[in-house]
């Protein structure tokens, strides 16, 4: 569920703005986050001293869509057509999302790729679990 929430928040932030992260195939240097995106997959990697090797898991999308609107909202619809609204803003190559328009408890993502048909978001966090640093990296991939 956390990965689904992360992907929703990331998408919301990106959709409202237009930014350039990577040149798209049409030769344009600016791609828009606006429009409807489909979640392709979410990859998570967890690293910690107590793990012999980093643990990786990739979850495929399940028909979820994210529609970024010019008013700073993102409409997230699950495959069951249950939809929720989130808020987003983009600063440089950083997407910030929140369930609140005042951005209380925001989630932030680095925009790694944004072209006319591809969006990849990245988030890295570290927390202490049982006295050990645990680092989680997440890559969220969308297509238009």
RAQUI-V946159 format. One record per helix or strand of 2 or more residues. SS is the DSSP state (alpha for helix, beta for strand). FROM is the first residue (numbers start at 1). LEN is the number of residues. If there is no record, write none. Layout:
SS_FROM_LEN + SS_FROM_LEN
This chain:
alpha_2_14 + beta_18_2 + beta_31_2 + beta_35_14 + beta_55_6 + beta_65_4 + beta_73_5 + beta_83_9 + beta_94_5 + beta_107_8 + beta_118_12 + beta_132_12
